[in-house]
Amino acid sequence: MLAAREAKGVTDVAIARCEQISPFPSDKVQEDIIKYKNADVVWCQEEPKNAGGWTYARPRIVTAARDVRPLQPTYAGRAPLAAASTGSANHSAKELQKFLDEALG
């Protein structure tokens, strides 16, 4: 994300990493929501949608934000897959570029 943001020259996107999602760091998420009060929240992950933290984190992000503002985070990442990867480095690189472009708007 950082390298893609830099390469594209994007200066209006903040990136917050969530290193541990359980227990969920609601206080830290709320601090970022307050700090970036007009920002959209996009969950970005390299794993397929059904294998990463998105389904766990999404409702917790909404709960962390509820005392600050209504929030509906969106997802940028790989589509749900039965396997951890497509098995094609070329296809994987295209997927990665696509969701990085989505995340960085």
C-alpha positions as CSV (number, residue, x, y, z in Angstrom):
1,M,0.0,0.0,0.0
2,L,2.7,2.4,0.9
3,A,4.8,1.7,-2.2
4,A,1.7,2.0,-4.4
5,R,0.6,5.2,-2.8
6,E,4.1,6.7,-3.3
7,A,4.4,5.4,-6.9
8,K,1.0,6.9,-7.8
9,G,1.9,10.2,-6.1
10,V,-1.3,10.0,-4.0
11,T,-1.2,12.5,-1.1
12,D,-4.8,12.5,0.1
13,V,-5.0,8.9,1.4
14,A,-4.0,7.9,4.9
15,I,-3.1,4.3,5.7
16,A,-3.6,2.7,9.0
17,R,-2.4,-0.8,9.7
18,C,-4.3,-3.2,11.9
19,E,-1.7,-5.7,13.1
20,Q,-4.0,-7.6,15.5
21,I,-7.7,-7.9,15.0
22,S,-8.6,-10.0,18.1
23,P,-9.1,-8.5,20.5
24,F,-10.2,-5.8,18.1
25,P,-8.5,-2.4,18.7
26,S,-11.7,-0.4,18.8
27,D,-10.0,2.5,20.6
28,K,-7.3,2.8,18.0
29,V,-9.8,2.6,15.1
30,Q,-11.9,5.3,16.8
31,E,-8.9,7.5,17.2
32,D,-8.2,7.3,13.4
33,I,-11.9,7.9,12.6
34,I,-11.7,11.1,14.7
35,K,-8.4,12.1,13.3
36,Y,-9.6,11.7,9.7
37,K,-13.2,12.9,10.2
38,N,-14.1,13.3,6.6
39,A,-12.4,10.2,5.2
40,D,-14.0,7.1,3.7
41,V,-12.8,3.9,5.4
42,V,-11.6,1.1,3.0
43,W,-10.5,-2.3,4.3
44,C,-7.8,-3.5,2.0
45,Q,-6.3,-7.0,2.3
46,E,-4.3,-9.2,0.0
47,E,-6.1,-12.5,1.0
48,P,-9.3,-13.4,-0.7
49,K,-12.4,-11.8,0.7
50,N,-13.5,-15.0,2.4
51,A,-10.1,-15.7,3.9
52,G,-8.9,-12.5,5.5
53,G,-10.2,-10.3,8.3
54,W,-12.8,-8.3,6.4
55,T,-15.9,-10.2,7.7
56,Y,-14.7,-10.1,11.3
57,A,-13.4,-6.5,11.2
58,R,-16.3,-4.7,9.3
59,P,-18.9,-4.8,12.0
60,R,-16.3,-3.9,14.6
61,I,-15.2,-0.8,12.6
62,V,-18.9,0.2,12.4
63,T,-19.2,-0.2,16.2
64,A,-16.0,1.7,16.9
65,A,-17.3,4.6,14.7
66,R,-20.8,4.8,16.0
67,D,-20.1,7.4,18.7
68,V,-18.2,9.6,16.2
69,R,-20.2,9.3,12.9
70,P,-22.2,6.9,10.8
71,L,-19.7,4.8,8.8
72,Q,-20.0,2.1,6.2
73,P,-16.5,0.8,5.4
74,T,-15.9,-0.7,2.0
75,Y,-13.7,-3.5,0.8
76,A,-10.8,-3.5,-1.6
77,G,-9.1,-6.8,-2.2
78,R,-9.3,-10.1,-3.9
79,A,-12.7,-11.7,-4.7
80,P,-13.8,-14.8,-2.6
81,L,-11.8,-17.8,-3.7
82,A,-11.9,-21.5,-2.8
83,A,-8.1,-21.6,-2.8
84,A,-5.5,-19.2,-1.2
85,S,-4.3,-18.1,-4.6
86,T,-5.1,-18.4,-8.3
87,G,-1.9,-20.3,-9.0
88,S,-0.8,-17.8,-11.7
89,A,1.7,-15.1,-10.7
90,N,0.6,-13.0,-13.6
91,H,-3.1,-13.1,-12.7
92,S,-2.2,-12.5,-9.0
93,A,-0.2,-9.4,-9.9
94,K,-3.1,-8.1,-12.0
95,E,-5.5,-8.7,-9.0
96,L,-3.1,-6.9,-6.7
97,Q,-2.8,-3.9,-8.9
98,K,-6.6,-3.7,-9.4
99,F,-7.4,-3.6,-5.7
100,L,-4.6,-1.3,-4.9
101,D,-6.0,1.1,-7.5
102,E,-9.5,0.7,-5.9
103,A,-8.1,1.3,-2.4
104,L,-6.1,4.4,-3.4
105,G,-9.0,5.8,-5.4
